Amino acid sequence: MEGHAGTRSSLVWAANIATALMVLLWTIPTFGLLLTSLRDRDQIAASGWWKAPFASEQNSFVRAGTAVDQVAEGAIWVIVGNVLDEGEKLLAWGTNSRDPGAYAPDATVTLANDQVLTVAADGAYRLTSPSQFTETRGMRIFVTTLSPPRFTFENYTRVIGSEGLGQAFLNTFTVTIPATIIPILIAAFAAYALAWMEFPGRALLIAAIVGLLVVPLQLALIPLLKLHNDIGLGKGYMGIWLAHTGFGLPLAIYLLRNYMVGLPREIIESARVDGASDFQIFRRIILPLSFPALASFAIFQFLWVWNDLLVATVFLGNTREQLVMTGVLRELMGSRGGDWEILAASAFVSIAIPLVVFFAMQKYLVRGLLAGSVKGG
């Protein structure tokens, strides 16, 4: 019978479909961002990322040679060249921006001053004139081409080097690693005390921690910064580590305490009977058994700190040497708002590490979050 223990619900298929849809909704934009970051400006302007594996039609122009490139052939002067890059196929060409595809390949057109232009199917052009060319800037030849798919890492080289994302990447690591480890260490001790040690006011402390979970961190930013300035911390890495630690501790203690309460009481009592101290119980029993909860909080804290902009701006500063990646991305949105290839590469660099961390530790995430949700103490 359905609905009883040990039986399979008839709605499992619906849950599987919903999960698959959510995975697709999360994966497709990420994959699209990756493909966009590997394309150049012309390809991005010509077609969407879903057409990246296929040849695309592109409109552009090239400038013909100038007077210094002309050669005499009998009574006429000739300038020759090619309008195609390697792998491109010419579809049409023109001499006016209003009609860039006016002529088919191999067509010959008479221009002003009795000049004659021919563009062959292979992209080779021949411009002739009965008198010498005097132009110092070549005429524009508009071309419509079928370009093969091209992928390049030049965008990443550019953003990591000249755009300053490399330094910001190191700054973000410098902020994130300590700001993840410090609250875990403090919260683990506090959670053990609240879960297994008897002392006056324990219930009030637990209630206060739960209350702190709903307090917006924006309320504490300015008072905390003023406190840092008063005690001499100012703006620096120590200040931002302490800020992230303070903002992350309520969730960390709440999560770890709920997990530790659900651990078998018999193990702790047996260790105490054998003469183990609280620190020995914590180090040898509680910590190894609490690894799923520690890992789940580490994921949350790492992702939050890595993607943070507000706290970094307030407690770290805005100089080029201090900016984290979110700060650099904010600047690029203002100065490079039209350079989609730069923005896509920068965005993917910023999410690459969180993706690695999430997939490496995601198996512990559900176990850590669900622990203590049924049984509590």
Buried (B, 14 or more C-beta within 10 A) or exposed (E): EEEEEEEEEEEEEEEEEEEEEEEEEEEEEEEBBBBBBBBBEBBBBBBEBEBBEEBBBBBBBBEBBBBEBBEEEEEBBBBBBEBBEEEBBBBBBBBEEEEBBBBEBEBEBEEEEEBBBBBBEEBBBBBBBEEEBEBEEBBBBBBBBEBEBBEEEEBBEBBBEEBBBBBBBEBBBBBBBBBBBBBBEBBBBBBBBBBBEEEEEEEEBBEEBEEBEEEEBEEBBEEBBEEBEEEEBEBEBEBBBBBBBBBBBBBBBBBBBBBBBBBEEEEBEEBBEEEBEBEBBBBEBBBEBBBBBBBBBBBBBBBBBBBBEEBBBBBBBEEEEBBBBBBBBEBBEEEBEEBBBBBBBBBBBBBEBBEEBBEEBEEBBEBBBBBBEEEEE
